[in-house]
Amino acid sequence: MRRLALLAPLALVAGFAMPAYAGSISIEGRGEVTAAPDTAYINSGVTTQGATAREALDLNTKAMTDLIAALKESGIEARDIQTSGFSVNPNYVYSDARDENGYSMPPKIQGYQVSNTVTVVVRKLDTLGSILDKSVTIGANTINGVSFAVADPSALYNEARKAAFADARTKAELYADVAGSALEEINSISESQGFNQPQPAPMYAKADVQAGAPVPVESGELSFTINVSVQWELADTTK
């Protein structure tokens, strides 16, 4: 008798602790929008050599001054030209000679190298090819890459958000229907952004290249993606 008396309260507690529960569903959706770029970024500069650091620097300064002037003459505003790299390095010469103890001799300095690069924003893509051509003609002997962008992608991301949410809802409704339920209130929404573009490829040029036809440039398209995770409450089908 005592044993039965103890089991009865436990069963009552269990009954209150396990009410009918409808549950929830979390689904991820993806939205992608593509668009042609309207802006390009060029990283270009001049590398010079000299017997001394001073000589290399003087040559570099003149070449960079001419390059920046040419960029401005091509319609690039001062705000769109920014120094992005500057270095002065010795040129080392190594030899197979060894000292009396058999150790390799230390390298010797034979001249210096100065590099100066700028990042240029091109807002008129139809001028990009001619700007690249003119830069090389003036003296830019290294172009480290060209990348493309959309200046203001806000509207594109908003379109991707709509598509991502619609994708998530479509899948959630399908699962809820198969489960014999329906979607109710949204518990949470979270997102992550994605942006894909071709990786810039280094371009190298000789300083003695003569002026020619504008460099052919293909800007292609960029993709803007939104990944969204949405959690819904499911309708209580036990009512």
Secondary structure, DSSP 8 states (H G I E B T S, - for coil): -HHHHHHHHHHHHHHHHS-----EEEEEEEEEEEE---EEEEEEEEEEEESSHHHHHHHHHHHHHHHHHHHHHTT--GGGEEEEEEEEEEEEE----B-TTS-B---EEEEEEEEEEEEEEES-GGGHHHHHHHHHHHT--EEEEEEEE-S--HHHHHHHHHHHHHHHHHHHHHHHHHTT--EEEEEEEEEEEEEE------EE--TT----S--------EEEEEEEEEEEEE--TT-
